[in-house]
């Protein structure tokens, strides 16, 4: 009509580009505003230790990129409509039935849906990973457990004997403070810094040593008698430590199930003796086998581990710093019988009664456990948000295309209804395009999801990157949203009044 009234090709081009740039500009301003708000939210919920997260901000380069993309989109999608064939015949109405098919528009919808499926699949895999981690038994009970860290200054406590005396005194004062269930350990789970040595160094009495390779690493720690009771680590065989073991001349040891299987395959380890031959240590008698604990975290196998009884002698409680001086520390692990604040205050009071200048840091074991899954939870939430946006954009695009198609085919639909087409038949006609486009997109999305799953392999736990269930769930979600988005304009098309439709041009 504009061309018939004398508008030139340049004038039509200017109008088309102006409209597209105006819409793109509104989108850029809205997108940048939303990005700023979402960035603040992401920074606030990001787990500790996320690299450079506090430095994340929207700078001039990001704003420039957003503006450039908006301009390019305006030009890219504004130019084609200006170059459509202009025929005065379209004003006569004799070719108004039916609508031309524009494959670029349809191809964009297919790509949108396919990319959305890739994002949804990745999000479902990470959500499943988080689900698996939160339900994986750690081998201990982390609820209602407080951990207090006490570290002695090597300059104030240069001698190991002074370190031993301090912690012996601290244990006595904690007992007097009516804290009934507590234990001391040189390291605290999970993922706490523990002492290690290679498995090949362990020598079992009357059993040849395995000299092939290192055998991997073995974790070990000094603990007091109630360590297993506080953390509720089950004793599978034999028994745990007792107060009588502290007075015994012979040192005793408790193995984890993983270590017992490695050292004593198909044997009963109780009563057997072992030692660290590389260090020339004395023999240790095995008195029990404790359940495995995932001290290294959810995503890692259970390390072989053993426990020694902390007797408060110098060699049992101290390591060494880089200068070779004593570096004494201990974790007070308490099963909370009352509020956290009261127990933490009691530990600080007991510590201050011995040395008022010593700092005491406290933490809940549940917080440490949750920290192990915080990165996976953050990744899952972030990718889920991207997936939701992707699916929403695909649904909006499909809805817009079907709606536009219905408008273009108004007369055709009116004629079909006038000739006896049922509303359900009209719905099937318009939905046919949506089903075809969505089916092609899902096939492409499945291929993309399998390829993208390889990139997520290192982040997954307890689920394969090719998990058919998660892929089926993702396909169902995307397919359902796409069909709902297409059904709304299709339903509207089935209600077109034939008389109005035939008079619309």
C-alpha positions as CSV (number, residue, x, y, z in Angstrom):
1,X,0.0,0.0,0.0
2,X,2.9,2.4,0.8
3,X,4.5,1.5,-2.5
4,X,1.2,2.1,-4.3
5,X,1.0,5.6,-2.7
6,X,4.5,6.4,-4.0
7,X,6.9,5.4,-1.3
8,X,10.4,4.7,-2.8
9,X,12.5,1.6,-2.0
10,X,14.9,3.8,0.1
11,X,12.0,5.2,2.1
12,X,10.6,1.7,2.8
13,X,14.1,0.5,3.8
14,X,14.5,3.5,6.2
15,X,11.2,2.7,7.9
16,X,11.9,-1.0,8.2
17,X,15.4,-0.4,9.7
18,X,14.1,2.3,12.0
19,X,11.5,0.1,13.4
20,X,13.9,-2.8,13.9
21,X,16.6,-0.5,15.5
22,X,14.0,1.0,17.9
23,X,12.9,-2.5,19.0
24,X,16.5,-3.6,19.3
25,X,17.4,-0.5,21.4
26,X,14.6,-1.2,23.8
27,X,15.8,-4.8,24.1
28,X,19.4,-3.7,24.7
29,X,18.5,-1.2,27.4
30,X,16.2,-3.7,29.1
31,X,18.7,-6.5,28.7
32,X,21.5,-4.5,30.2
33,X,19.4,-3.4,33.2
34,X,18.3,-7.0,33.8
35,X,22.0,-8.2,33.4
36,X,23.1,-5.7,36.0
37,X,20.5,-7.0,38.5
38,X,21.2,-10.6,37.7
39,X,25.0,-10.1,38.0
40,X,24.6,-8.8,41.6
41,X,22.4,-11.8,42.4
42,X,24.9,-14.2,41.0
43,X,27.8,-12.7,42.8
44,X,25.8,-12.7,46.1
45,X,24.9,-16.4,45.8
46,X,28.2,-17.7,44.3
47,X,30.0,-20.1,46.6
48,X,33.3,-19.1,48.3
49,X,36.3,-19.9,46.2
50,X,34.7,-19.2,42.8
51,X,37.6,-17.7,40.7
52,X,37.4,-13.9,40.3
53,X,33.7,-13.8,41.1
54,X,34.0,-10.6,43.1
55,X,35.7,-8.9,40.2
56,X,32.8,-9.6,37.8
57,X,31.1,-6.4,36.6
58,X,29.5,-4.9,33.5
59,X,32.0,-2.5,32.0
60,X,32.1,-0.3,28.9
61,X,33.2,-3.2,26.7
62,X,30.2,-5.3,27.7
63,X,27.8,-2.4,27.1
64,X,29.4,-1.7,23.8
65,X,29.1,-5.3,22.8
66,X,25.4,-5.3,23.8
67,X,24.7,-2.1,21.7
68,X,26.6,-3.5,18.7
69,X,24.7,-6.8,18.9
70,X,21.4,-4.8,19.0
71,X,22.4,-2.7,16.0
72,X,23.4,-5.8,14.1
73,X,20.2,-7.5,14.9
74,X,18.2,-4.5,13.8
75,X,20.0,-4.4,10.5
76,X,20.0,-8.2,10.0
77,X,16.3,-8.6,10.7
78,X,15.1,-5.3,9.3
79,X,16.7,-5.5,5.9
80,X,15.0,-8.7,4.5
81,X,11.4,-7.4,5.0
82,X,12.3,-4.2,3.1
83,X,13.4,-6.2,0.0
84,X,10.2,-8.3,-0.3
85,X,8.7,-8.3,-3.7
86,X,6.3,-5.4,-4.0
87,X,3.3,-6.3,-6.3
88,X,0.2,-4.1,-6.6
89,X,-1.7,-7.3,-7.2
90,X,-1.6,-8.0,-3.4
91,X,-4.0,-5.1,-3.0
92,X,-6.6,-6.7,-5.2
93,X,-7.2,-9.6,-2.9
94,X,-7.1,-12.3,-5.6
95,X,-3.9,-13.8,-4.2
96,X,-4.7,-13.2,-0.6
97,X,-5.4,-16.8,0.2
98,X,-2.4,-18.7,1.6
99,X,0.8,-17.2,2.8
100,X,4.4,-17.5,1.6
101,X,6.8,-19.7,3.5
102,X,9.9,-18.0,4.8
103,X,12.5,-20.6,5.6
104,X,15.0,-18.4,7.5
105,X,12.3,-17.6,10.0
106,X,11.5,-21.3,10.5
107,X,15.2,-22.2,10.6
108,X,15.7,-19.7,13.5
109,X,12.9,-21.3,15.4
110,X,14.4,-24.8,14.9
111,X,17.8,-23.6,16.1
112,X,16.2,-21.9,19.1
113,X,14.4,-25.0,20.2
114,X,17.5,-27.2,19.6
115,X,19.8,-24.9,21.7
116,X,17.1,-24.8,24.4
117,X,17.1,-28.6,24.5
118,X,20.9,-28.6,24.9
119,X,20.7,-26.2,27.8
120,X,17.8,-28.1,29.5
121,X,19.7,-31.4,29.2
122,X,22.8,-29.9,30.8
123,X,20.7,-28.4,33.6
124,X,18.9,-31.7,34.3
125,X,22.3,-33.5,34.5
126,X,23.6,-31.0,37.0
127,X,20.4,-31.1,39.0
128,X,20.7,-34.9,39.1
129,X,24.3,-34.6,40.2
130,X,23.3,-32.3,43.0
131,X,20.5,-34.7,44.0
132,X,22.9,-37.6,44.0
133,X,25.5,-35.8,46.1
134,X,23.0,-34.7,48.7
135,X,21.8,-38.3,49.1
136,X,25.2,-40.0,49.1
137,X,26.0,-41.2,52.6
138,X,29.2,-39.7,53.9
139,X,29.8,-42.5,56.4
140,X,29.2,-40.1,59.3
141,X,26.4,-37.9,60.7
142,X,27.1,-34.3,60.1
143,X,24.1,-32.7,61.8
144,X,24.5,-31.1,65.2
145,X,28.3,-31.3,65.2
146,X,30.5,-28.3,66.0
147,X,34.2,-28.1,65.1
148,X,36.5,-25.7,66.9
149,X,40.0,-25.2,65.6
150,X,42.7,-24.4,68.1
151,X,46.2,-23.7,66.8
152,X,49.2,-22.9,68.9
153,X,51.8,-20.3,67.9
154,X,55.1,-22.0,67.2
155,X,57.0,-19.0,68.8
156,X,55.0,-19.3,72.0
157,X,55.0,-23.1,72.0
158,X,58.4,-24.0,70.4
159,X,58.6,-27.4,72.2
160,X,56.5,-30.4,71.4
161,X,56.2,-31.2,75.1
162,X,54.5,-27.8,75.7
163,X,52.0,-28.5,72.9
164,X,51.2,-31.9,74.5
165,X,50.7,-30.4,77.9
166,X,48.4,-27.7,76.5
167,X,46.0,-30.1,74.8
168,X,46.1,-32.5,77.7
169,X,45.0,-29.6,79.9
170,X,42.4,-28.5,77.4
171,X,40.8,-31.9,77.2
172,X,40.6,-32.0,81.0
173,X,38.9,-28.6,81.1
174,X,36.5,-29.5,78.4
175,X,35.4,-32.5,80.5
176,X,35.0,-30.3,83.5
177,X,32.9,-27.8,81.4
178,X,30.2,-30.5,81.2
179,X,30.6,-31.1,77.4
180,X,29.9,-34.9,77.5
181,X,30.5,-35.9,73.9
182,X,33.6,-34.5,72.3
183,X,36.8,-35.6,70.6
184,X,40.1,-34.1,69.6
185,X,41.6,-34.8,66.2
186,X,44.6,-33.3,64.3
187,X,42.3,-32.9,61.2
188,X,38.6,-32.7,60.8
189,X,36.4,-34.2,58.0
190,X,35.2,-33.7,55.4
191,X,38.0,-32.7,53.0
192,X,40.1,-31.5,55.9
193,X,43.9,-31.5,55.6
194,X,45.0,-34.8,56.9
195,X,48.4,-36.7,57.0
196,X,49.1,-39.1,54.2
197,X,51.7,-41.5,53.0
198,X,51.9,-44.1,50.3
199,X,50.3,-47.5,50.7
200,X,53.4,-49.3,49.7
201,X,55.1,-48.1,52.8
202,X,52.8,-50.1,55.0
203,X,54.2,-53.5,56.1
204,X,52.0,-56.2,57.5
205,X,53.6,-58.6,59.9
206,X,54.2,-62.1,58.4
207,X,53.1,-60.9,55.0
208,X,55.3,-59.9,52.1
209,X,55.1,-56.2,51.0
210,X,53.8,-55.3,47.6
211,X,56.7,-53.6,45.8
212,X,54.9,-53.0,42.6
213,X,54.1,-49.2,42.4
214,X,53.0,-47.0,45.3
215,X,49.5,-48.4,45.8
216,X,48.1,-44.9,46.1
217,X,47.8,-42.7,49.1
218,X,46.7,-43.6,52.7
219,X,45.1,-41.0,54.9
220,X,45.8,-41.2,58.7
221,X,45.0,-39.1,61.7
222,X,45.3,-38.9,65.5
223,X,42.0,-39.0,67.3
224,X,40.8,-39.3,70.9
225,X,38.7,-42.2,72.2
226,X,35.2,-40.7,71.4
227,X,36.0,-39.7,67.8
228,X,33.8,-42.4,66.3
229,X,31.0,-41.8,68.8
230,X,30.9,-38.0,68.1
231,X,30.8,-38.5,64.3
232,X,28.8,-41.7,64.6
233,X,31.1,-43.6,62.3
234,X,30.1,-47.3,62.7
235,X,32.6,-49.9,63.8
236,X,32.2,-52.8,61.5
237,X,34.6,-55.2,63.2
238,X,36.3,-55.3,66.6
239,X,36.0,-52.1,68.6
240,X,37.0,-48.5,68.7
241,X,39.5,-46.9,71.1
242,X,39.0,-46.8,74.9
243,X,40.6,-45.0,77.8
244,X,42.5,-48.1,78.6
245,X,44.3,-48.0,75.3
246,X,45.9,-44.7,76.3
247,X,47.7,-46.4,79.1
248,X,48.7,-49.5,77.2
249,X,52.3,-49.8,76.2
250,X,51.4,-51.3,72.9
251,X,49.9,-48.8,70.3
252,X,46.6,-49.8,68.7
253,X,45.1,-48.8,65.3
254,X,41.7,-48.8,63.7
255,X,41.5,-49.2,60.0
256,X,38.8,-48.1,57.5
257,X,37.0,-50.8,55.6
258,X,38.8,-49.7,52.4
259,X,42.2,-50.1,53.9
260,X,41.3,-53.4,55.5
261,X,40.3,-54.8,52.2
262,X,43.5,-53.7,50.6
263,X,45.8,-55.0,53.4
264,X,43.9,-58.1,54.5
265,X,41.9,-59.4,51.5
266,X,39.6,-62.2,52.6
267,X,41.2,-62.1,56.1
268,X,40.2,-61.0,59.6
269,X,42.5,-58.0,60.4
270,X,41.7,-58.0,64.1
271,X,44.8,-58.7,66.1
272,X,47.2,-58.4,63.2
273,X,50.1,-56.0,63.4
274,X,51.3,-53.5,60.8
275,X,53.7,-50.5,60.6
276,X,55.0,-47.7,58.4
277,X,58.2,-49.4,57.3
278,X,59.6,-46.4,55.5
279,X,59.6,-44.3,58.7
280,X,60.9,-47.1,60.8
281,X,57.9,-47.0,63.1
282,X,57.0,-49.6,65.7
283,X,54.4,-52.2,65.2
284,X,50.7,-51.3,65.7
285,X,48.0,-53.8,66.6
286,X,44.7,-53.6,64.7
287,X,41.8,-53.6,67.2
288,X,38.9,-52.5,64.9
289,X,37.6,-51.7,61.4
290,X,35.5,-48.5,61.0
291,X,33.1,-47.7,58.2
292,X,34.4,-45.8,55.2
293,X,34.1,-42.0,55.3
294,X,34.1,-39.8,52.3
295,X,36.6,-37.4,53.7
296,X,37.8,-36.4,50.2
297,X,34.4,-35.3,49.2
298,X,31.4,-36.7,47.3
299,X,32.9,-37.0,43.9
300,X,36.0,-38.9,45.0
301,X,36.3,-42.6,46.0
302,X,36.9,-43.4,49.6
303,X,40.6,-43.1,50.5
304,X,42.1,-45.9,52.5
305,X,42.4,-44.5,56.0
306,X,43.5,-45.5,59.5
307,X,43.2,-43.9,62.9
308,X,45.8,-43.7,65.7
309,X,44.9,-43.0,69.3
310,X,46.0,-39.5,70.4
311,X,47.9,-40.0,73.7
312,X,49.0,-36.5,74.2
313,X,52.6,-37.2,73.8
314,X,54.8,-34.9,71.7
315,X,55.0,-37.2,68.6
316,X,51.2,-37.7,68.5
317,X,50.1,-34.1,68.3
318,X,52.6,-32.1,66.4
319,X,53.8,-31.7,62.9
320,X,56.4,-29.3,61.7
321,X,56.3,-26.0,59.9
322,X,58.6,-24.9,57.1
323,X,61.3,-24.0,59.6
324,X,61.2,-27.4,61.3
325,X,59.6,-26.0,64.5
326,X,56.7,-27.5,66.2
327,X,53.3,-26.7,64.7
328,X,50.6,-27.9,67.1
329,X,46.9,-27.7,66.4
330,X,43.8,-29.7,67.1
331,X,40.1,-29.8,66.2
332,X,37.6,-30.1,69.0
333,X,34.7,-32.0,67.6
334,X,31.5,-31.8,69.7
335,X,28.2,-33.5,69.3
336,X,25.9,-30.7,70.3
337,X,23.7,-31.5,73.3
338,X,22.5,-27.9,73.5
339,X,22.7,-24.6,71.5
340,X,25.7,-24.0,69.3
341,X,26.5,-20.6,71.0
342,X,26.7,-22.2,74.5
343,X,29.1,-24.9,73.4
344,X,31.3,-22.5,71.4
345,X,31.4,-20.2,74.4
346,X,32.4,-23.1,76.7
347,X,35.2,-24.1,74.3
348,X,36.5,-20.5,74.1
349,X,36.3,-20.2,77.9
350,X,38.2,-23.5,78.4
351,X,40.9,-22.4,75.9
352,X,41.2,-18.9,77.4
353,X,41.6,-20.3,80.9
354,X,44.9,-21.9,79.7
355,X,46.0,-19.2,77.2
356,X,43.8,-16.0,76.9
357,X,45.6,-14.9,73.7
358,X,44.8,-18.0,71.6
359,X,42.1,-17.6,68.9
360,X,39.4,-20.2,68.5
361,X,37.6,-20.6,65.2
362,X,34.3,-22.5,65.1
363,X,32.3,-24.0,62.3
364,X,29.5,-26.5,61.9
365,X,30.2,-29.8,60.3
366,X,27.0,-29.4,58.3
367,X,28.3,-26.2,56.8
368,X,31.5,-28.0,55.7
369,X,29.4,-30.7,54.1
370,X,27.2,-28.2,52.3
371,X,30.3,-26.4,51.0
372,X,31.2,-29.6,49.2
373,X,28.0,-29.3,47.1
374,X,27.9,-25.5,46.9
375,X,29.8,-25.4,43.6
376,X,27.5,-28.0,42.0
377,X,24.5,-26.2,43.3
378,X,25.7,-22.9,41.8
379,X,26.4,-24.5,38.5
380,X,23.1,-26.3,38.4
381,X,21.2,-23.1,39.3
382,X,23.1,-21.0,36.8
383,X,22.6,-23.5,33.9
384,X,19.0,-24.0,34.9
385,X,18.5,-20.2,34.6
386,X,20.1,-20.2,31.2
387,X,18.0,-23.2,30.2
388,X,14.8,-21.5,31.4
389,X,15.6,-18.3,29.4
390,X,16.4,-20.4,26.3
391,X,13.2,-22.4,26.5
392,X,11.2,-19.2,27.1
393,X,12.8,-17.5,24.1
394,X,12.1,-20.6,21.9
395,X,8.5,-20.7,23.1
396,X,8.0,-17.0,22.4
397,X,9.5,-17.4,19.0
398,X,7.3,-20.4,18.1
399,X,4.3,-18.6,19.5
400,X,5.1,-15.5,17.4
401,X,5.6,-17.5,14.2
402,X,2.4,-19.4,14.6
403,X,0.5,-16.3,15.4
404,X,1.9,-14.5,12.4
405,X,1.1,-17.5,10.2
406,X,-2.5,-17.5,11.5
407,X,-2.8,-13.8,10.6
408,X,-1.4,-14.3,7.1
409,X,-3.8,-17.3,6.6
410,X,-6.9,-15.7,8.0
411,X,-8.8,-15.8,4.7
412,X,-7.6,-19.3,4.0
413,X,-8.8,-20.5,7.4
414,X,-12.1,-18.6,7.0
415,X,-12.7,-20.4,3.7
416,X,-11.8,-23.8,5.2
417,X,-14.3,-23.2,8.0
418,X,-17.0,-21.9,5.6
419,X,-16.5,-25.1,3.6
420,X,-17.1,-27.3,6.6
421,X,-13.7,-27.6,8.3
422,X,-14.0,-28.4,12.0
423,X,-12.2,-26.4,14.7
424,X,-10.1,-29.4,15.6
425,X,-9.1,-29.7,11.9
426,X,-8.0,-26.1,11.9
427,X,-6.0,-26.7,15.1
428,X,-4.4,-29.8,13.5
429,X,-3.5,-27.8,10.4
430,X,-1.7,-25.0,12.3
431,X,-0.2,-27.4,14.8
432,X,1.3,-29.5,12.0
433,X,3.9,-26.9,11.4
434,X,4.8,-26.7,15.1
435,X,5.2,-30.5,15.4
436,X,7.3,-30.7,12.3
437,X,9.6,-27.8,13.4
438,X,9.9,-29.1,16.9
439,X,10.6,-32.7,15.8
440,X,13.5,-31.5,13.6
441,X,14.8,-29.3,16.4
442,X,14.6,-32.1,19.0
443,X,16.6,-34.4,16.8
444,X,19.3,-31.7,16.4
445,X,19.1,-30.9,20.1
446,X,19.7,-34.6,21.0
447,X,22.9,-34.7,19.0
448,X,24.0,-31.4,20.5
449,X,23.2,-32.6,24.0
450,X,25.3,-35.7,23.6
451,X,28.2,-33.6,22.4
452,X,27.8,-31.0,25.1
453,X,27.5,-33.7,27.8
454,X,31.2,-34.5,27.3
455,X,32.1,-31.0,28.4
456,X,30.1,-31.5,31.6
457,X,31.6,-35.0,32.4
458,X,34.0,-33.6,35.0
459,X,31.1,-31.9,36.9
460,X,28.8,-34.9,37.0
461,X,28.5,-37.4,39.9
462,X,26.4,-40.6,39.8
463,X,25.0,-39.8,36.4
464,X,26.3,-40.4,32.9
465,X,26.4,-37.6,30.4
466,X,24.4,-39.9,28.1
467,X,21.8,-40.7,30.7
468,X,18.6,-41.6,28.7
469,X,16.3,-40.7,31.6
470,X,17.6,-37.2,31.9
471,X,17.5,-36.8,28.1
472,X,13.9,-38.0,28.0
473,X,12.9,-35.6,30.7
474,X,14.6,-32.7,28.8
475,X,12.9,-33.7,25.5
476,X,9.5,-33.9,27.3
477,X,9.9,-30.5,28.9
478,X,11.0,-28.8,25.7
479,X,8.3,-30.6,23.6
480,X,5.6,-29.7,26.0
481,X,6.4,-26.0,26.2
482,X,6.8,-25.8,22.4
483,X,3.4,-27.4,21.8
484,X,1.7,-25.2,24.4
485,X,3.2,-22.2,22.8
486,X,1.9,-23.3,19.4
487,X,-1.5,-24.5,20.7
488,X,-2.5,-21.0,21.9
489,X,-2.6,-19.3,18.5
490,X,-3.8,-22.5,16.9
491,X,-6.8,-22.5,19.2
492,X,-7.4,-18.9,18.4
493,X,-7.4,-19.7,14.7
494,X,-10.1,-22.3,15.1
495,X,-12.4,-19.6,16.4
496,X,-12.2,-17.3,13.4
497,X,-15.5,-16.1,12.1
498,X,-15.7,-17.0,8.3
499,X,-17.6,-13.8,7.4
500,X,-15.1,-11.6,9.2
501,X,-12.2,-13.5,7.7
502,X,-13.6,-13.1,4.1
503,X,-14.1,-9.4,4.5
504,X,-10.7,-8.7,6.2
505,X,-9.0,-7.6,2.9
